[in-house]
Amino acid sequence: MYLLVEVHELYSFEMLREAVHQIAVHCKKENLNKVLVDLTNMNGDFNILDRYKIGLEIANTWERGVQVAAVAKENQVNFLVENVAVNRGSTLSVFTKIDPALKWLQINQE
């Protein structure tokens, strides 16, 4: 079992920060350790400082052992969030397609 988070809002730092915290709360409450975050319907783009701060927020908020795959539009991906979070102990990988993300999470789609 895994948590699926779909974002259908215009990007704002506060919205994404709150999503990071809600993911942590839900995973702890439901004892989940795999999360798929689908950002492909999120409009807008976040600047480099926001990307860095979101990476820090992830590293400081998500429990170790929670594996998160984030899927975003190709033009929104630059891996800074992933690098910041992973370098601080989080298990996060960013993808541009759902199928590779599910495979990385070892989730069978049958």
Beta strands, then each sheet from edge to edge (+ up, - down):
strand 1: 3-6
strand 2: 34-38
strand 3: 67-71
strand 4: 91-95
sheet 1: 1+ 2+ 3+ 4+
end
